[in-house]
Amino acid sequence: MPQLELVNLMCTSYRRLLGRDLVAPDLSVEQAAQWLQNEAPFCVLAHDGATDPCFIFANSTAQRCFEYAQDELIGLPSRLSAEAPNREERQQLLDAVSRQGYATGYRGLRIAKSGRRFWIEDVTVWNLIDEHGVCHGQAATYAQWRDA
């Protein structure tokens, strides 16, 4: 999926499901994509809808948080963002999002490329649903994280 189409899908799905905007509503799709990727002070990640989902979006803040370059993070199975013992909890969250459309207030332990463990807090996860009701994956955003 092209980057602008993906950003538009993330923003419109977020607005439709949560009733608020992910980015300033007066931005064009191009401006929203640039701001979300390079300037947003919060993390935004998205993965596709595959059986073993892979990251398809990670903004600069998320890349720094997880200590991966963009080309390392995009295509990485998203389950690898959590250690094996924490993957079941993560999967339960994603299953709940699949049923309900979104979830807020999640807190979970994650692992960076270096092995550093950190908590992500007050996470919102939502389905990436297009105007035809087709789900293309899920996205997450959070502004709070701290080393474990």
N, CA, C and O atoms as a DFTB+ gen file, in Angstrom:
592 C
 N C O
     1  1       0.855      -1.171       0.000
     2  2       0.000       0.000       0.000
     3  2       0.903       1.237       0.000
     4  3       1.805       1.336       0.831
     5  1       0.677       2.166      -0.906
     6  2       1.483       3.393      -0.933
     7  2       1.366       4.173       0.381
     8  3       0.336       4.133       1.054
     9  1       2.441       4.879       0.726
    10  2       2.532       5.583       2.007
    11  2       1.380       6.561       2.227
    12  3       0.795       6.575       3.310
    13  1       1.042       7.374       1.239
    14  2      -0.042       8.345       1.425
    15  2      -1.375       7.647       1.647
    16  3      -2.183       8.090       2.464
    17  1      -1.604       6.570       0.930
    18  2      -2.845       5.807       1.103
    19  2      -2.901       5.203       2.505
    20  3      -3.958       5.189       3.137
    21  1      -1.770       4.707       2.988
    22  2      -1.715       4.132       4.329
    23  2      -1.961       5.196       5.395
    24  3      -2.732       4.965       6.327
    25  1      -1.324       6.350       5.273
    26  2      -1.533       7.423       6.249
    27  2      -2.989       7.863       6.236
    28  3      -3.578       8.078       7.296
    29  1      -3.573       7.998       5.060
    30  2      -4.990       8.364       4.974
    31  2      -5.861       7.309       5.659
    32  3      -6.797       7.655       6.381
    33  1      -5.563       6.036       5.442
    34  2      -6.312       4.953       6.074
    35  2      -6.155       4.994       7.595
    36  3      -7.134       4.809       8.319
    37  1      -4.941       5.233       8.085
    38  2      -4.735       5.324       9.533
    39  2      -5.548       6.472      10.119
    40  3      -6.209       6.310      11.145
    41  1      -5.497       7.621       9.471
    42  2      -6.183       8.815       9.998
    43  2      -7.702       8.683       9.922
    44  3      -8.400       9.017      10.880
    45  1      -8.218       8.202       8.799
    46  2      -9.678       8.096       8.672
    47  2     -10.238       6.996       9.570
    48  3     -11.319       7.153      10.137
    49  1      -9.518       5.887       9.704
    50  2      -9.962       4.810      10.606
    51  2      -9.962       5.290      12.049
    52  3     -10.899       5.018      12.799
    53  1      -8.916       5.998      12.434
    54  2      -8.810       6.529      13.798
    55  2      -9.990       7.462      14.089
    56  3     -10.638       7.345      15.129
    57  1     -10.258       8.373      13.177
    58  2     -11.363       9.325      13.366
    59  2     -12.697       8.587      13.441
    60  3     -13.520       8.873      14.311
    61  1     -12.911       7.647      12.539
    62  2     -14.182       6.916      12.485
    63  2     -14.404       6.097      13.761
    64  3     -15.511       6.079      14.298
    65  1     -13.372       5.431      14.241
    66  2     -13.521       4.532      15.387
    67  2     -13.450       5.248      16.734
    68  3     -14.174       4.890      17.664
    69  1     -12.588       6.253      16.845
    70  2     -12.382       6.896      18.145
    71  2     -13.051       8.261      18.265
    72  3     -13.137       8.809      19.363
    73  1     -13.523       8.814      17.157
    74  2     -14.221      10.085      17.208
    75  2     -13.334      11.291      17.433
    76  3     -13.818      12.352      17.826
    77  1     -12.042      11.143      17.188
    78  2     -11.110      12.266      17.290
    79  2     -10.032      12.102      16.224
    80  3      -9.947      11.063      15.570
    81  1      -9.218      13.123      16.058
    82  2      -8.220      13.125      14.992
    83  2      -6.850      12.683      15.479
    84  3      -6.434      13.012      16.590
    85  1      -6.161      11.938      14.639
    86  2      -4.784      11.517      14.903
    87  2      -3.822      12.662      14.590
    88  3      -2.818      12.841      15.278
    89  1      -4.129      13.428      13.560
    90  2      -3.341      14.605      13.165
    91  2      -4.303      15.783      13.022
    92  3      -5.520      15.603      13.001
    93  1      -3.749      16.979      12.926
    94  2      -4.596      18.167      12.756
    95  2      -5.471      17.993      11.518
    96  3      -4.959      17.662      10.449
    97  1      -6.777      18.208      11.641
    98  2      -7.697      17.938      10.539
    99  2      -7.533      18.856       9.332
   100  3      -8.027      18.544       8.249
   101  1      -6.845      19.983       9.504
   102  2      -6.677      20.908       8.388
   103  2      -5.466      20.580       7.508
   104  3      -5.214      21.279       6.526
   105  1      -4.717      19.527       7.848
   106  2      -3.565      19.131       7.040
   107  2      -4.017      18.318       5.829
   108  3      -4.958      17.529       5.916
   109  1      -3.335      18.519       4.699
   110  2      -3.561      17.659       3.534
   111  2      -2.986      16.282       3.853
   112  3      -2.255      16.133       4.832
   113  1      -3.300      15.296       3.056
   114  2      -2.749      13.955       3.272
   115  2      -1.223      14.008       3.202
   116  3      -0.547      13.358       4.000
   117  1      -0.681      14.766       2.269
   118  2       0.773      14.884       2.134
   119  2       1.386      15.511       3.380
   120  3       2.400      15.030       3.887
   121  1       0.766      16.596       3.878
   122  2       1.265      17.249       5.091
   123  2       1.130      16.335       6.303
   124  3       2.032      16.273       7.139
   125  1       0.009      15.626       6.402
   126  2      -0.207      14.690       7.520
   127  2       0.844      13.596       7.500
   128  3       1.380      13.228       8.545
   129  1       1.144      13.067       6.310
   130  2       2.141      11.994       6.189
   131  2       3.514      12.489       6.632
   132  3       4.220      11.802       7.370
   133  1       3.883      13.667       6.185
   134  2       5.192      14.222       6.544
   135  2       5.268      14.481       8.050
   136  3       6.258      14.124       8.688
   137  1       4.231      15.099       8.623
   138  2       4.230      15.398      10.052
   139  2       4.234      14.121      10.881
   140  3       5.005      13.993      11.832
   141  1       3.372      13.180      10.517
   142  2       3.265      11.939      11.279
   143  2       4.575      11.152      11.241
   144  3       4.994      10.588      12.252
   145  1       5.213      11.115      10.083
   146  2       6.465      10.367       9.942
   147  2       7.630      11.035      10.658
   148  3       8.406      10.360      11.334
   149  1       7.764      12.341      10.521
   150  2       8.995      13.003      10.942
   151  2       8.902      13.894      12.171
   152  3       9.915      14.148      12.823
   153  1       7.700      14.377      12.504
   154  2       7.602      15.386      13.558
   155  2       6.726      14.992      14.743
   156  3       6.854      15.585      15.815
   157  1       5.863      14.035      14.587
   158  2       4.951      13.669      15.674
   159  2       5.745      13.304      16.929
   160  3       6.699      12.529      16.852
   161  1       5.361      13.856      18.084
   162  2       6.077      13.565      19.324
   163  2       5.637      12.258      19.983
   164  3       6.056      11.949      21.098
   165  1       4.798      11.501      19.297
   166  2       4.303      10.228      19.814
   167  2       4.606       9.130      18.793
   168  3       4.843       9.402      17.616
   169  1       4.593       7.903      19.267
   170  2       4.876       6.753      18.410
   171  2       3.616       6.338      17.657
   172  3       2.516       6.346      18.209
   173  1       3.794       5.976      16.394
   174  2       2.734       5.388      15.589
   175  2       3.350       4.245      14.810
   176  3       4.348       4.415      14.110
   177  1       2.737       3.074      14.943
   178  2       3.156       1.884      14.204
   179  2       1.922       1.248      13.593
   180  3       0.813       1.411      14.101
   181  1       2.118       0.529      12.508
   182  2       1.011      -0.223      11.906
   183  2       1.562      -1.515      11.353
   184  3       2.701      -1.583      10.890
   185  1       0.726      -2.548      11.411
   186  2       1.091      -3.802      10.757
   187  2      -0.039      -4.233       9.835
   188  3      -1.186      -3.810       9.979
   189  1       0.321      -5.094       8.878
   190  2      -0.646      -5.543       7.883
   191  2      -1.596      -6.571       8.487
   192  3      -1.510      -6.881       9.676
   193  1      -2.489      -7.089       7.679
   194  2      -3.493      -8.033       8.150
   195  2      -3.140      -9.481       7.913
   196  3      -4.026     -10.336       7.923
   197  1      -1.866      -9.786       7.697
   198  2      -1.428     -11.167       7.446
   199  2      -1.617     -12.023       8.700
   200  3      -1.817     -11.499       9.796
   201  1      -1.553     -13.336       8.524
   202  2      -1.644     -14.266       9.652
   203  2      -0.542     -13.988      10.666
   204  3      -0.784     -14.026      11.872
   205  1       0.663     -13.710      10.186
   206  2       1.774     -13.295      11.035
   207  2       2.101     -11.855      10.608
   208  3       2.990     -11.641       9.783
   209  1       1.381     -10.863      11.171
   210  2       1.481      -9.488      10.677
   211  2       2.893      -8.924      10.753
   212  3       3.645      -9.205      11.686
   213  1       3.233      -8.120       9.745
   214  2       4.517      -7.428       9.683
   215  2       4.277      -5.923       9.695
   216  3       3.257      -5.438       9.205
   217  1       5.229      -5.200      10.262
   218  2       5.119      -3.751      10.296
   219  2       5.113      -3.186       8.882
   220  3       5.912      -3.584       8.034
   221  1       4.200      -2.255       8.644
   222  2       4.120      -1.551       7.372
   223  2       4.306      -0.044       7.571
   224  3       4.427       0.699       6.597
   225  1       4.330       0.403       8.815
   226  2       4.550       1.810       9.128
   227  2       5.165       1.919      10.513
   228  3       4.753       1.233      11.448
   229  1       6.148       2.785      10.628
   230  2       6.731       3.129      11.931
   231  2       7.296       4.535      11.794
   232  3       8.215       4.763      11.008
   233  1       6.755       5.469      12.546
   234  2       7.253       6.836      12.420
   235  2       8.613       6.958      13.104
   236  3       9.078       6.030      13.766
   237  1       9.236       8.116      12.930
   238  2      10.591       8.323      13.462
   239  2      10.656       8.144      14.973
   240  3      11.636       7.609      15.491
   241  1       9.622       8.585      15.683
   242  2       9.601       8.438      17.139
   243  2       9.573       6.965      17.525
   244  3      10.276       6.554      18.448
   245  1       8.769       6.168      16.829
   246  2       8.716       4.722      17.104
   247  2      10.045       4.054      16.745
   248  3      10.498       3.155      17.453
   249  1      10.659       4.484      15.665
   250  2      11.953       3.917      15.288
   251  2      12.989       4.150      16.377
   252  3      13.763       3.253      16.711
   253  1      12.999       5.362      16.930
   254  2      13.933       5.655      18.030
   255  2      13.588       4.823      19.265
   256  3      14.484       4.316      19.940
   257  1      12.319       4.682      19.558
   258  2      11.872       3.919      20.728
   259  2      12.323       2.451      20.640
   260  3      12.792       1.872      21.620
   261  1      12.172       1.873      19.456
   262  2      12.529       0.467      19.252
   263  2      13.973       0.263      18.783
   264  3      14.433      -0.873      18.669
   265  1      14.686       1.356      18.513
   266  2      16.093       1.326      18.108
   267  2      16.325       0.617      16.768
   268  3      17.344      -0.048      16.579
   269  1      15.392       0.764      15.863
   270  2      15.528       0.202      14.524
   271  2      15.509       1.321      13.500
   272  3      14.829       2.329      13.690
   273  1      16.248       1.148      12.418
   274  2      16.110       2.026      11.262
   275  2      14.821       1.640      10.549
   276  3      14.328       0.523      10.707
   277  1      14.285       2.555       9.773
   278  2      13.025       2.297       9.070
   279  2      13.092       1.009       8.244
   280  3      12.169       0.195       8.293
   281  1      14.172       0.819       7.491
   282  2      14.252      -0.359       6.628
   283  2      14.413      -1.656       7.409
   284  3      14.194      -2.734       6.855
   285  1      14.788      -1.579       8.674
   286  2      14.861      -2.769       9.523
   287  2      13.500      -3.093      10.136
   288  3      13.147      -4.261      10.300
   289  1      12.745      -2.059      10.468
   290  2      11.470      -2.253      11.154
   291  2      10.343      -2.619      10.183
   292  3       9.513      -3.477      10.485
   293  1      10.317      -1.967       9.025
   294  2       9.282      -2.281       8.036
   295  2       9.545      -3.683       7.491
   296  3      10.637      -3.983       7.008
   297  1       8.528      -4.530       7.577
   298  2       8.659      -5.923       7.159
   299  2       8.955      -6.884       8.294
   300  3       8.827      -8.097       8.123
   301  1       9.352      -6.362       9.458
   302  2       9.614      -7.195      10.630
   303  2       8.289      -7.703      11.191
   304  3       7.356      -6.915      11.347
   305  1       8.178      -9.000      11.499
   306  2       6.939      -9.469      12.138
   307  2       6.702      -8.689      13.436
   308  3       7.584      -8.609      14.290
   309  1       5.523      -8.125      13.569
   310  2       5.252      -7.255      14.724
   311  2       5.282      -8.014      16.043
   312  3       5.499      -7.408      17.092
   313  1       5.068      -9.327      16.012
   314  2       5.129     -10.109      17.251
   315  2       6.514     -10.020      17.891
   316  3       6.646     -10.203      19.101
   317  1       7.551      -9.740      17.089
   318  2       8.908      -9.664      17.620
   319  2       9.155      -8.397      18.431
   320  3      10.227      -8.233      19.013
   321  1       8.171      -7.502      18.474
   322  2       8.304      -6.306      19.305
   323  2       8.091      -6.626      20.781
   324  3       8.368      -5.800      21.650
   325  1       7.600      -7.820      21.054
   326  2       7.413      -8.281      22.438
   327  2       8.183      -9.584      22.611
   328  3       8.277     -10.380      21.677
   329  1       8.732      -9.804      23.801
   330  2       9.421     -11.061      24.073
   331  2       8.401     -12.194      24.129
   332  3       7.215     -11.964      24.370
   333  1       8.867     -13.401      23.909
   334  2       7.975     -14.566      23.844
   335  2       7.000     -14.656      25.020
   336  3       5.815     -14.898      24.788
   337  1       7.440     -14.471      26.277
   338  2       6.476     -14.581      27.384
   339  2       5.375     -13.520      27.339
   340  3       4.308     -13.715      27.920
   341  1       5.622     -12.406      26.659
   342  2       4.645     -11.318      26.618
   343  2       3.802     -11.333      25.347
   344  3       2.916     -10.494      25.184
   345  1       4.065     -12.267      24.458
   346  2       3.354     -12.292      23.180
   347  2       1.901     -12.720      23.330
   348  3       1.045     -12.265      22.570
   349  1       1.605     -13.586      24.297
   350  2       0.214     -14.012      24.488
   351  2      -0.649     -12.832      24.923
   352  3      -1.761     -12.656      24.427
   353  1      -0.133     -12.021      25.852
   354  2      -0.859     -10.828      26.304
   355  2      -1.078      -9.876      25.128
   356  3      -2.166      -9.324      24.965
   357  1      -0.043      -9.687      24.312
   358  2      -0.145      -8.817      23.136
   359  2      -1.190      -9.363      22.172
   360  3      -1.979      -8.594      21.624
   361  1      -1.212     -10.665      21.956
   362  2      -2.174     -11.266      21.031
   363  2      -3.601     -11.115      21.556
   364  3      -4.525     -10.902      20.770
   365  1      -3.792     -11.222      22.863
   366  2      -5.129     -11.024      23.435
   367  2      -5.625      -9.605      23.168
   368  3      -6.800      -9.399      22.867
   369  1      -4.717      -8.622      23.280
   370  2      -5.078      -7.239      22.966
   371  2      -5.497      -7.130      21.500
   372  3      -6.535      -6.543      21.195
   373  1      -4.696      -7.691      20.594
   374  2      -5.006      -7.595      19.167
   375  2      -6.300      -8.315      18.821
   376  3      -7.046      -7.861      17.954
   377  1      -6.573      -9.422      19.480
   378  2      -7.839     -10.132      19.256
   379  2      -9.021      -9.279      19.710
   380  3     -10.057      -9.249      19.045
   381  1      -8.868      -8.583      20.845
   382  2      -9.934      -7.708      21.331
   383  2     -10.173      -6.561      20.352
   384  3     -11.316      -6.174      20.108
   385  1      -9.097      -6.022      19.797
   386  2      -9.226      -4.944      18.811
   387  2      -9.940      -5.465      17.565
   388  3     -10.768      -4.763      16.985
   389  1      -9.625      -6.678      17.157
   390  2     -10.290      -7.265      15.992
   391  2     -11.797      -7.352      16.209
   392  3     -12.576      -7.121      15.284
   393  1     -12.205      -7.683      17.429
   394  2     -13.638      -7.807      17.738
   395  2     -14.316      -6.456      17.914
   396  3     -15.437      -6.268      17.443
   397  1     -13.654      -5.508      18.586
   398  2     -14.282      -4.259      18.998
   399  2     -13.942      -3.061      18.109
   400  3     -14.614      -2.032      18.178
   401  1     -12.913      -3.184      17.281
   402  2     -12.503      -2.076      16.425
   403  2     -11.339      -1.279      16.973
   404  3     -10.516      -0.779      16.205
   405  1     -11.254      -1.149      18.295
   406  2     -10.143      -0.432      18.916
   407  2     -10.086      -0.769      20.404
   408  3     -11.023      -1.337      20.965
   409  1      -8.979      -0.410      21.020
   410  2      -8.810      -0.535      22.470
   411  2      -7.927       0.624      22.924
   412  3      -7.026       1.047      22.200
   413  1      -8.190       1.129      24.116
   414  2      -7.387       2.221      24.673
   415  2      -6.894       1.828      26.059
   416  3      -7.432       0.920      26.693
   417  1      -5.860       2.529      26.514
   418  2      -5.373       2.341      27.874
   419  2      -4.483       1.134      28.078
   420  3      -4.205       0.774      29.222
   421  1      -4.026       0.496      27.014
   422  2      -3.175      -0.691      27.134
   423  2      -1.786      -0.307      27.652
   424  3      -1.270       0.770      27.355
   425  1      -1.204      -1.210      28.426
   426  2       0.182      -1.083      28.898
   427  2       0.851      -2.419      28.657
   428  3       0.307      -3.462      29.019
   429  1       2.028      -2.397      28.047
   430  2       2.711      -3.650      27.764
   431  2       4.217      -3.501      27.739
   432  3       4.742      -2.412      27.509
   433  1       4.901      -4.591      27.973
   434  2       6.354      -4.632      27.958
   435  2       6.822      -4.952      26.549
   436  3       6.316      -5.884      25.924
   437  1       7.778      -4.192      26.044
   438  2       8.310      -4.379      24.702
   439  2       9.819      -4.489      24.767
   440  3      10.432      -4.225      25.802
   441  1      10.414      -4.885      23.644
   442  2      11.858      -5.064      23.576
   443  2      12.403      -4.337      22.352
   444  3      11.875      -4.455      21.246
   445  1      13.480      -3.578      22.583
   446  2      14.142      -2.846      21.503
   447  2      15.159      -3.763      20.824
   448  3      15.455      -4.851      21.317
   449  1      15.679      -3.316      19.704
   450  2      16.675      -4.082      18.948
   451  2      17.872      -4.460      19.820
   452  3      18.421      -5.553      19.683
   453  1      18.277      -3.553      20.720
   454  2      19.438      -3.786      21.585
   455  2      19.160      -4.790      22.699
   456  3      20.087      -5.234      23.376
   457  1      17.888      -5.151      22.896
   458  2      17.517      -6.006      24.018
   459  2      16.983      -5.221      25.202
   460  3      16.516      -5.806      26.179
   461  1      17.048      -3.893      25.121
   462  2      16.493      -3.041      26.181
   463  2      14.991      -3.267      26.270
   464  3      14.284      -3.234      25.263
   465  1      14.518      -3.495      27.479
   466  2      13.085      -3.687      27.711
   467  2      12.480      -2.363      28.146
   468  3      13.088      -1.608      28.905
   469  1      11.278      -2.091      27.658
   470  2      10.617      -0.848      28.015
   471  2       9.108      -1.050      28.027
   472  3       8.560      -1.900      27.326
   473  1       8.461      -0.234      28.853
   474  2       7.005      -0.245      28.955
   475  2       6.432       0.775      27.989
   476  3       6.907       1.909      27.918
   477  1       5.412       0.371      27.244
   478  2       4.610       1.323      26.491
   479  2       3.327       1.496      27.285
   480  3       2.755       0.522      27.775
   481  1       2.878       2.735      27.408
   482  2       1.771       3.010      28.319
   483  2       0.695       3.845      27.644
   484  3       0.974       4.653      26.758
   485  1      -0.537       3.635      28.081
   486  2      -1.696       4.352      27.561
   487  2      -1.763       4.240      26.038
   488  3      -1.927       5.233      25.329
   489  1      -1.634       3.012      25.562
   490  2      -1.601       2.724      24.126
   491  2      -3.022       2.631      23.582
   492  3      -3.911       2.069      24.221
   493  1      -3.217       3.188      22.403
   494  2      -4.451       3.027      21.651
   495  2      -4.130       2.186      20.422
   496  3      -3.195       2.487      19.680
   497  1      -4.902       1.143      20.217
   498  2      -4.752       0.268      19.048
   499  2      -6.083       0.276      18.316
   500  3      -7.143       0.186      18.935
   501  1      -6.022       0.386      16.986
   502  2      -7.262       0.408      16.204
   503  2      -7.085      -0.338      14.890
   504  3      -5.980      -0.479      14.366
   505  1      -8.228      -0.814      14.377
   506  2      -8.248      -1.503      13.087
   507  2      -8.139      -0.496      11.952
   508  3      -8.695       0.600      12.027
   509  1      -7.429      -0.868      10.917
   510  2      -7.315      -0.052       9.709
   511  2      -8.393      -0.511       8.739
   512  3      -8.191      -1.429       7.945
   513  1      -9.544       0.148       8.823
   514  2     -10.723      -0.257       8.051
   515  2     -11.012       0.792       6.991
   516  3     -11.167       1.973       7.302
   517  1     -11.085       0.355       5.731
   518  2     -11.342       1.299       4.646
   519  2     -12.834       1.612       4.531
   520  3     -13.647       1.097       5.298
   521  1     -13.181       2.459       3.566
   522  2     -14.568       2.910       3.405
   523  2     -15.510       1.792       2.985
   524  3     -16.728       1.963       3.039
   525  1     -14.964       0.637       2.563
   526  2     -15.786      -0.516       2.187
   527  2     -15.909      -1.536       3.323
   528  3     -16.515      -2.593       3.149
   529  1     -15.335      -1.215       4.480
   530  2     -15.404      -2.110       5.629
   531  2     -14.343      -3.190       5.645
   532  3     -14.412      -4.106       6.464
   533  1     -13.356      -3.103       4.752
   534  2     -12.288      -4.097       4.683
   535  2     -11.185      -3.711       5.662
   536  3     -10.722      -2.570       5.672
   537  1     -10.770      -4.673       6.484
   538  2      -9.697      -4.443       7.453
   539  2      -8.351      -4.776       6.803
   540  3      -8.162      -5.868       6.268
   541  1      -7.424      -3.824       6.858
   542  2      -6.099      -3.976       6.247
   543  2      -5.003      -4.185       7.278
   544  3      -3.827      -4.231       6.916
   545  1      -5.350      -4.313       8.543
   546  2      -4.366      -4.481       9.597
   547  2      -4.762      -3.667      10.813
   548  3      -5.934      -3.348      11.013
   549  1      -3.770      -3.340      11.617
   550  2      -4.010      -2.585      12.834
   551  2      -2.887      -1.578      13.035
   552  3      -1.772      -1.763      12.547
   553  1      -3.198      -0.518      13.755
   554  2      -2.203       0.505      14.078
   555  2      -2.247       0.771      15.579
   556  3      -3.225       0.458      16.258
   557  1      -1.170       1.353      16.070
   558  2      -1.071       1.675      17.494
   559  2      -0.372       3.014      17.650
   560  3       0.491       3.384      16.853
   561  1      -0.757       3.719      18.677
   562  2      -0.086       4.966      19.023
   563  2       0.036       5.066      20.535
   564  3      -0.833       4.621      21.286
   565  1       1.143       5.665      20.954
   566  2       1.355       5.933      22.374
   567  2       2.387       7.048      22.493
   568  3       3.271       7.194      21.649
   569  1       2.253       7.820      23.547
   570  2       3.154       8.938      23.781
   571  2       4.025       8.722      25.004
   572  3       4.919       9.519      25.285
   573  1       3.764       7.638      25.735
   574  2       4.502       7.396      26.975
   575  2       5.200       6.042      26.912
   576  3       4.584       5.023      26.599
   577  1       6.487       6.050      27.213
   578  2       7.252       4.819      27.340
   579  2       8.388       5.073      28.317
   580  3       8.873       6.195      28.459
   581  1       8.792       4.024      28.973
   582  2       9.900       4.148      29.931
   583  2      10.603       2.802      30.056
   584  3       9.997       1.744      29.892
   585  1      11.887       2.873      30.349
   586  2      12.674       1.646      30.490
   587  2      12.141       0.805      31.640
   588  3      11.715       1.328      32.670
   589  1      12.174      -0.486      31.446
   590  2      11.687      -1.427      32.470
   591  2      12.791      -1.699      33.486
   592  3      12.588      -2.463      34.429
